[in-house]
């Protein structure tokens, strides 16, 4: 007896969509074996029917009108793979309203509109899955939602933007400056023509918002996360970090601190022998620290057509299995009911306590270092190491200071005062250290 196929529709056939098509086509038998029924792509909604594609695709399934998908009773799963927020949100909400399960890889959509979408899925009694929104092909969210469900998480440290990690890796190993490394990333397809979304930390902040919601059961708008990008990081900073036994990574960090959530995205100095320091190139990694499991590292390809498509297909398989046994929402999208979500109590960045790397760009003349250390001392900032790059009286030099643990508020007040000194030639570079 022929098994009834599970029919899906895709909206979007770009980088991720083409990867999904490839996996569903090439792994047909494997997926049928694992699901217990074949998967059939009935419709693929695209912007243009005339666009040339570099893979075989039956023209009969290509459409430009998504209403054909919503009004087709045979379609059970809709994969939203178009990107953006406004139109994607309409697609997802309409699909749920029409009784379809939904899969999306859209981190911006989930970060900005997650609560509304989760409520809509709950009301429709349909699954909404978004594994590919964080970490590309790494099953980060599934591990967090299910495998680590028995743990309170002390902290999350994530390298979750492949563009930034590639740039910093090239700076370190090829001795490039930031702009050279960015240009190479663009040439290899690891960075967009307009890379601001990545290099300013916005992409990582959206992903961190999703991780925080799942880990701590709270909602946090991505624009409320303290976010710094990597553009101010110089080759000299990378070299200095090595000199002191560190590497610089763009980290997405979340911690549970006395009923509050500490949330930040920032260039960070980490020990050279740490697990995250070994994450190179465009790869991603997330390090969870749970009260019972201890430290768990998930590592792999965080972007790209096939890795991201792999995560999308994983969600399709999960939903297809649920369909086979007649259930939906076997696990809530965030691992907790949407009704129990609360607004996050965010720890103000001023209350952060950390060690710091400070690079002062100054005119080399007598008394400069003494004046800097005097101001640092006024704000209860003690110094662990000092290094001066270059030494020629009357010329511009870099003075590097590593501090002991200090309150962020005190540090910012001291730096504001130092930056106004006549011999300071540029804003001080500040990098937090996570020992």
C-alpha positions in Angstrom: 0.0 0.0 0.0 1.4 3.4 -1.0 2.0 5.7 1.9 0.3 9.1 1.7 2.8 11.8 1.1 3.2 14.9 3.3 3.0 17.9 1.0 4.9 21.1 1.7 5.2 24.5 0.1 8.2 26.8 0.0 8.1 30.5 -0.1 11.4 31.7 -1.5 14.1 29.9 -3.5 17.2 31.8 -2.7 20.3 30.6 -1.0 18.5 28.7 1.8 15.6 27.7 -0.4 17.7 26.1 -3.0 19.5 24.2 -0.3 16.2 22.9 1.1 15.2 21.8 -2.4 18.5 20.0 -2.9 18.2 18.1 0.4 14.6 17.1 0.0 15.3 15.9 -3.6 18.6 14.0 -2.9 17.6 12.5 0.5 14.1 11.5 -0.5 14.5 7.8 0.5 16.4 8.6 3.7 13.7 11.0 4.8 10.9 8.7 4.0 12.5 6.0 6.1 12.9 8.3 9.0 9.5 9.9 8.8 7.4 6.9 7.7 6.0 8.8 4.7 7.4 10.6 1.7 7.8 14.3 1.5 6.5 16.0 -1.6 7.2 19.7 -2.5 3.9 20.8 -4.2 4.5 24.5 -4.6 7.5 26.9 -4.6 6.5 30.6 -4.5 9.1 32.8 -6.2 9.3 36.5 -7.3 10.0 35.7 -11.0 9.3 32.6 -13.1 11.9 33.7 -15.6 14.9 33.6 -13.4 17.5 31.1 -14.5 18.4 28.5 -11.8 21.4 26.3 -11.6 19.5 23.1 -10.7 16.6 21.1 -12.2 13.2 22.3 -11.0 9.8 21.3 -12.4 8.2 24.4 -13.8 4.8 23.0 -12.8 5.5 23.7 -9.1 6.7 27.3 -9.5 4.2 30.0 -8.7 4.2 33.7 -7.9 0.9 33.9 -6.0 1.1 32.6 -2.4 -2.7 32.4 -2.2 -2.4 29.1 -4.1 -0.5 27.8 -1.1 -2.8 29.1 1.6 -6.0 27.8 -0.2 -4.6 24.4 -1.0 -6.0 21.9 1.5 -3.3 19.3 0.6 -0.4 21.6 1.8 0.4 20.8 5.4 3.7 22.6 5.9 4.9 26.0 4.7 8.6 26.8 4.7 9.1 30.6 4.8 12.5 31.2 3.3 12.2 34.7 1.8 13.8 36.8 4.5 12.9 40.2 5.7 10.3 40.9 8.4 7.2 42.6 7.1 6.2 40.3 4.2 7.5 37.2 6.0 5.3 38.0 9.0 2.2 38.2 6.8 3.2 34.8 5.2 3.6 33.1 8.5 0.5 34.5 10.1 -1.7 33.7 7.1 -0.3 30.1 6.8 -1.0 29.5 10.5 -4.5 30.9 10.2 -5.1 28.6 7.2 -4.1 25.6 9.4 -0.6 25.1 8.0 2.4 24.2 10.1 5.3 26.7 9.5 9.1 26.4 9.3 11.3 29.5 9.0 15.0 30.3 9.1 14.2 34.0 9.7 16.1 35.2 12.9 14.9 38.8 12.5 11.3 37.7 12.2 11.5 35.5 15.4 13.5 38.1 17.3 11.1 41.0 16.5 7.7 39.3 16.2 8.2 36.0 18.0 5.6 36.5 20.8 2.8 37.3 18.3 3.8 34.4 16.1 3.9 31.9 19.0 0.4 33.0 20.1 -0.9 32.6 16.6 0.6 29.1 16.4 -0.9 28.2 19.8 -4.3 29.5 18.7 -4.1 27.6 15.4 -2.8 24.4 17.2 0.0 24.2 14.7 3.8 23.9 14.9 6.1 26.8 14.3 9.8 25.8 14.1 12.8 28.0 13.6 16.0 25.9 14.3 17.9 27.5 11.4 17.5 31.0 12.9 20.4 30.6 15.2 23.6 28.8 14.4 22.9 27.7 10.9 23.4 23.9 10.6 24.2 23.5 14.4 21.2 22.1 16.3 21.6 24.8 19.0 17.9 25.5 19.7 16.8 21.9 19.8 19.6 21.1 22.2 18.7 24.1 24.4 14.9 23.4 24.2 15.1 19.7 24.9 18.5 18.3 25.7 19.3 20.9 28.3 15.7 21.2 29.7 16.7 19.9 33.1 19.3 22.6 33.7 19.3 26.2 35.0 21.8 27.9 32.7 24.4 30.0 34.4 25.6 31.5 31.1 25.6 31.3 27.3 28.6 32.4 25.3 28.1 32.4 21.5 30.2 33.0 18.4 27.1 33.3 16.3 28.1 35.5 13.4 30.3 33.8 10.8 31.1 37.0 9.0 32.7 38.6 12.1 34.5 35.4 13.1 36.0 35.1 9.7 37.2 38.7 9.7 38.8 38.4 13.1 40.4 35.0 12.2 41.9 36.6 9.0 43.2 39.6 11.0 44.9 37.2 13.5 46.4 34.7 11.2 47.1 36.7 8.1 48.0 39.9 9.9 45.5 41.9 8.0 43.8 45.1 9.1 40.0 45.2 9.5 39.2 46.6 6.1 41.5 44.1 4.3 39.9 41.2 6.1 36.4 42.5 5.4 37.2 42.8 1.7 38.4 39.2 1.6 35.2 38.1 3.4 33.1 39.8 0.7 35.1 38.3 -2.1 34.6 34.8 -0.7 30.9 35.4 -0.1 31.1 35.4 3.7 30.1 39.1 3.9 27.3 41.1 2.2 28.1 44.1 0.0 26.6 46.1 2.9 28.1 44.2 5.9 26.8 46.7 8.6 24.2 44.3 9.9 26.9 41.8 10.7 29.9 43.9 11.7 27.9 46.2 14.0 26.6 43.2 16.0 22.9 43.5 15.1 22.7 40.0 13.6 24.2 38.5 16.7 21.9 40.5 19.0 18.8 39.1 17.3 20.1 35.6 17.7 21.0 36.2 21.3 17.4 37.5 21.9 16.1 34.1 20.7 18.6 32.1 22.9 17.6 34.2 26.0 13.9 33.7 25.4 14.5 29.9 25.2 17.0 29.7 28.0 15.3 31.9 30.6 11.7 32.1 29.5 11.8 35.9 29.1 11.3 38.3 26.2 14.0 40.7 25.4 13.9 43.0 22.4 17.1 42.7 20.4 17.5 46.5 20.4 17.6 46.5 24.2 20.7 44.2 24.2 24.0 46.2 24.7 25.6 45.8 21.3 29.1 46.7 20.0 30.6 45.7 16.7 34.1 44.8 15.5 35.0 47.7 13.3 37.0 49.6 15.9 39.2 46.5 16.4 42.6 47.1 14.9 45.4 44.7 13.9 47.4 46.1 16.8 44.6 45.1 19.2 44.7 41.5 17.8 48.5 41.5 18.3 48.3 42.9 21.8 45.7 40.3 22.8 48.1 37.5 21.7 50.9 39.2 23.7 48.8 38.9 26.9 47.6 35.4 26.1 44.2 36.2 24.7 42.2 36.1 21.4 39.5 38.6 20.4 36.1 37.2 19.4 32.7 38.8 18.9 30.7 37.1 21.6 27.0 37.1 22.3 26.8 36.7 26.1 23.9 36.0 28.4 24.0 35.3 32.1 21.5 34.8 34.9 22.4 37.3 37.7 20.2 37.4 40.8 16.9 37.5 39.0 18.2 39.6 36.1 19.5 38.8 32.7 22.9 40.1 31.6 22.8 40.4 27.8 25.5 41.8 25.6 27.1 41.5 22.2 30.7 42.7 22.1 34.3 42.1 21.0 35.7 40.1 23.9 39.2 38.9 24.9 39.2 35.3 25.8 42.0 33.0 26.9 43.9 31.4 24.0 43.4 27.9 25.4 39.6 28.3 25.8 37.3 26.2 23.7 35.8 29.2 22.0 39.2 30.5 21.0 39.6 27.4 18.8 36.6 28.4 16.7 38.1 29.8 13.5 36.9 31.1 10.1 33.2 31.3 9.3 32.3 28.6 11.9 29.9 29.2 14.8 29.9 27.8 18.4 27.7 28.2 21.4 28.9 27.3 24.9 26.2 26.5 27.5 27.0 26.3 31.2 24.3 24.4 33.1 24.0 23.7 36.8 24.0 19.9 36.3 25.5 19.3 32.8 28.4 21.7 33.3 29.8 23.2 30.1 28.5 22.0 26.7 29.9 23.2 23.4 28.0 23.0 20.1 30.2 23.8 17.1 29.8 23.8 13.3 28.9 25.7 10.2 26.8 28.6 11.2 25.7 29.8 7.8 25.6 28.9 4.1 23.0 27.3 1.8 23.4 23.7 2.8 24.1 23.9 6.6 21.1 26.3 7.1 19.0 24.1 4.8 19.9 21.1 6.9 18.4 22.8 9.9 15.2 23.7 8.0 14.8 20.1 6.8 15.3 19.0 10.4 12.3 21.1 11.4 10.3 19.7 8.4 11.1 16.2 9.6 10.0 17.0 13.2 6.7 18.4 12.0 6.1 15.5 9.5 6.7 13.0 12.4 4.1 14.9 14.5 1.6 14.8 11.6 2.1 11.0 11.3 1.0 10.5 14.9 -1.6 13.2 14.9 -0.1 15.7 17.3 1.1 19.3 17.2 3.0 21.4 19.6 4.4 18.3 21.3 7.1 20.8 22.4 6.3 24.5 22.7 8.4 26.6 20.3 10.5 28.0 23.1 10.2 25.0 25.4 7.9 27.0 27.7 4.3 28.0 27.1 4.0 31.4 25.4 1.6 32.5 28.2 4.4 32.1 30.7 6.8 34.4 28.9 7.7 37.5 30.9 9.5 40.7 30.1 13.2 40.3 30.9 14.7 42.2 33.8 17.9 43.3 32.1 20.9 44.1 34.2 22.1 47.6 33.3 25.5 47.6 31.6 26.8 50.0 34.2 26.6 47.3 36.8 28.8 44.9 34.8 32.0 43.9 36.6 34.8 42.8 34.3 38.5 43.1 33.6 39.3 45.4 30.7 41.8 46.0 27.9 42.3 49.7 27.3 44.3 51.2 24.4 45.1 54.9 24.6 46.4 56.7 21.5 48.5 59.5 22.9 51.4 61.9 22.3 54.5 60.4 23.8 55.8 62.9 26.3 56.8 62.9 30.0 53.9 62.4 32.5 51.4 60.9 30.1 51.3 57.5 31.7 51.3 59.0 35.2 48.3 61.2 34.4 46.3 58.2 32.9 47.0 56.0 35.9 46.2 58.8 38.3 42.7 59.2 36.8 42.2 55.4 36.7 43.1 55.3 40.4 40.6 58.1 41.2 37.8 55.8 39.9 39.1 52.7 41.8 40.6 51.1 38.8 43.7 49.0 39.5 46.1 48.0 36.8 47.4 44.5 36.1 49.7 45.1 33.1 50.9 48.0 31.0 52.5 48.0 27.5 53.6 50.8 25.3 53.8 50.2 21.5 56.6 52.3 20.1 58.6 55.0 21.9 59.6 58.2 20.3 59.2 61.4 22.2 56.7 63.9 20.7 55.1 61.3 18.4 51.9 59.4 18.6 52.0 56.0 20.4 49.7 53.4 21.8 49.6 52.7 25.5 47.9 49.5 26.5 46.5 48.9 30.0 45.0 45.7 31.4 42.9 46.3 34.5 41.8 44.1 37.3 38.0 43.6 37.7 36.2 46.9 37.8 32.7 48.3 37.7 31.7 49.4 34.2 30.2 52.6 35.5 33.5 53.6 37.1 35.5 52.7 34.0 33.3 54.7 31.6 33.6 57.8 33.9 37.4 57.5 33.9 37.6 57.0 30.2 35.4 60.0 29.5 37.8 62.1 31.6 40.9 60.6 30.0 39.6 61.2 26.4 39.4 64.9 27.1 43.1 65.2 27.9 45.1 67.3 25.5 47.6 64.6 24.7 44.9 62.0 23.8 44.6 61.7 20.0 41.7 59.3 19.6 38.8 57.7 21.6 40.1 55.0 23.9 39.6 51.4 22.6 37.8 49.4 25.3 37.6 45.6 25.1 36.1 43.5 28.0 38.0 40.4 29.1 36.2 37.2 30.0 38.8 35.1 31.9 
